[in-house]
Amino acid sequence: MPGELWQIQAALGELYLLTRQVEQAGEAFASAAMIIHELADRIQDEALQRGFLLAQQIHYVLER
C-alpha cells in the first residue's frame, strides 16, 4: 500500500495547490516524501535506490 499511498498524497497536494491551500499542500507533499524515503530505504541495491529517487514522479514530489 505505501506504493499507492505516496501517489495519493502527492495528488492531494496538487489539489490543495489548485485551491490555494498552500499549508495543506505542503503537508500532503511532506507525507508523500516521507513515504517515498521509507520505500527507498527498503531498496538494498544503491543503484536501484538512486534510480528510484531520481524517477521523474518521485523527484517532483521530493522537490516540493
Secondary structure, DSSP 4 states (H G I P E B T S, - for coil): -HHHHHHHHHHHHHHHHHTT-HHHHHHHHHHHHHHHHHHHHT--SHHHHHHHHHSHHHHHHHT-
